[in-house]
Amino acid sequence: MATPILQVRDLRTQFMTDGGIVTAVDGVSFDLHQGESLGIVGESGSGKSVTALSLLRLVPDPGRVVGGKVLFKNQDLLQLTDDEIREVRGRDISMIFQDPQSSLNPVLRTGFQIDEAMLAHGRPKAEAHARTVDLLKQVRIPAAESRVKDFPHQLSGGMRQRAMIAMGLSNAPQILIADEPTTALDVTVQAQILELLGDLNRELGAAVIMITHNMGVVAGLCTRVIVMYAGQIVEQGTVEQIFANPQHPYTWSLLRSMPRVDAVRHERLRSIEGIAPDLLHPPAGCRFHPRCPFRIEKCYTDEPVLEEHGPDNLAACWVTMDRARKEMGADDLVDIRPGAGSGVHKGQVK
Amino acid sequence: MATATTTAQVSEAEILPEQQTLWSDAWRRLKRNRLALVATIYLVFLIVVALVALVYTPYRMSAVGIAPTYAPPSAAHWFGADSIGRDVLSRLMVGAQVSLIVGVGTQLLVIAVGVPIGLLAGYYRGWLDSVLTFIINVFYGIPDLLVAMIMVFLLGPSLTNIIVAIVVTRWMDMARLMRGQTMSLREREFIEAARASGAKPARILFGHIFPNALGPIIVQATFGVPAAILFEAFLSFLGVGVQPPTPSWGSMASDGISALEYAPHIVLVPSIALSLTLLAFNFLGDGLRDALDPRQKR
């Protein structure tokens, strides 16, 4: 593959709290290729959102990016001046947020806010205005011509998120970061928004970074997956590999705890034992060891590093699931990707 | 066929949410508040009177001896005459101009000074906030009447200088309000979204935060108007306000105070006008505060 469009190297972001320093993103490195769709998954507090905010230097106080590199087209975004990074935001890399209810300004007309995103990057007013209607059509908002004059509260949640996506796309960015874009929406609307993001990713060729805690979202949209736990990447791989053959016990537990329509009836929904670690005092050794069913002596003391466990697969684990299955009796997983042939649909899949 | 179309149109109109903005919503709620509505009508009347006084007063406001001195209210002179036989009604009408210009003028200037200071302090925080907050507190600490009197004394007692003097002693409330508003608004997600789309700080401050704080600003300014009018009346009463022959309600009351026993109307008329106006602005402010409160969805 060609050179990645975005190279993140050893990114570290800390929050200086009253209780001490919390390292929310701890040495994260990954590549993003042109037109690719990358999922970053993890539970609340795993540092996935802060990672996304760090890329554009939008981390709120008292947080600060303290180290690493974010190379976009061979320039380090972390070294740019405030004016330079502002030019990158919204033009080269844009971001859409979790709650469309609160990410549109309630007192400004929706169309005006989309115009503004283009005006901020020097597009002439008339052109921006004309493009806004086109964008709203592109994100499939019905009656786009009249909707531009609406205030955000006159739009439904789904429409608001579509408007946010239109705003994100307004300057034809090369990277679109979507921070849990469907969490605040109801399920049918979620599916529509995901489908829209997928189509736009294919049609426009913009790379998408999808931040989510929902494995199903990743399965439907992404080609590559990063799994984060306690501020670090624990596993990275293609979507096929992650879903069919995860190597990190955390990834395995995440997949196993998903509710499934084809599960044996009356079986209790499985959860991951324990709670996410306190990042003020992260556990020694592997950060997942207190909750890991397959831990060994070494996990208590030595921190694992990301190692290659297969083609295009990295995992930070001393045991890995291959060994856990062979020696410790871990369950096999059923691949849940659409069309991957789970139990119920087996007969219909080629 | 025709009926079918009509039905379709009607049902569509019912389904689509009414095109309501924050402001039309607020206006609807304000109209339902009786006191605020009466206050609004009174203030509109006052503005009309002040405008009419530009081109017409029953008598020339500075004409001396057109009525017997201390003449009580009569058909020819509705509010009587003052100590040198000037028509009180004519002077009251011109005085309304002074009061409205002072009241509205100071608040516009207060907004122009207080809002940017509050925005900067609330948005950037840190040392800038500390410095600006310190300045605000220093201004709170100085006695306003003394400063206003010294300023008018030094600059000369023109209407503009009186307005400037009142602004100097009264801008801090607005700055403080705006600072608080900014501090809470800057944490909202749409500000983060605006930053993520590459908006410049000036755009975020004046294009995003300011319009969201407009409700509280308007309420604060509405309460500021009567305070400024009263302050001007007080200065004029003390003789350091608007200078003769231009009448101010304060100086009119001051003129009549020596004749309070046998010609009380000279004091009462401007005092009642002043009281009614202050009351009306306060009722309007109250009504606006309720009408612009987003939590109150009635």
Contacts between the chains, C-beta under 8 A, distances in Angstrom:
chain1	res1	chain2	res2	distance
A	56	B	196	6.3
A	58	B	192	6.6
A	58	B	195	6.0
A	58	B	196	5.8
A	60	B	187	7.6
A	60	B	192	7.5
A	61	B	125	8.0
A	86	B	198	5.1
A	86	B	199	7.9
A	86	B	200	6.7
A	87	B	198	6.5
A	88	B	198	7.5
A	89	B	195	7.1
A	89	B	196	5.7
A	89	B	197	6.5
A	89	B	198	4.0
A	90	B	196	6.5
A	90	B	197	3.7
A	90	B	198	3.5
A	90	B	199	7.8
A	91	B	198	6.0
A	94	B	196	6.9
A	94	B	197	6.5
A	95	B	193	7.6
A	95	B	196	4.2
A	95	B	197	7.9
A	96	B	193	8.0
A	97	B	189	5.8
A	97	B	192	6.9
A	97	B	193	5.7
A	97	B	196	7.7
A	98	B	189	7.9
A	99	B	189	6.1
A	102	B	188	6.3
A	102	B	189	4.2
A	102	B	190	6.2
A	103	B	189	4.5
A	103	B	190	5.2
A	103	B	192	7.4
A	103	B	193	4.2
A	104	B	190	5.8
A	104	B	193	7.4
A	105	B	190	4.5
A	105	B	194	7.2
A	105	B	208	5.4
A	105	B	211	7.7
A	105	B	212	7.0
A	106	B	22	7.8
A	106	B	190	7.5
A	106	B	212	7.1
A	107	B	22	6.2
A	107	B	211	4.7
A	107	B	212	5.5
A	107	B	214	7.4
A	108	B	207	7.8
A	108	B	208	7.5
A	108	B	211	6.7
A	116	B	194	8.0
A	116	B	197	7.6
A	116	B	199	7.0
A	116	B	203	7.5
A	116	B	207	7.2
A	117	B	197	4.3
A	117	B	198	7.4
A	117	B	199	7.9
A	120	B	197	6.4
A	120	B	198	4.8
A	120	B	199	5.2
A	120	B	200	6.9
A	120	B	203	6.8
A	121	B	198	6.0
A	151	B	21	6.3
A	151	B	22	7.9
A	154	B	17	5.6
A	154	B	19	7.6
A	164	B	193	7.3
A	167	B	193	7.9
A	167	B	197	6.4
A	168	B	197	7.7
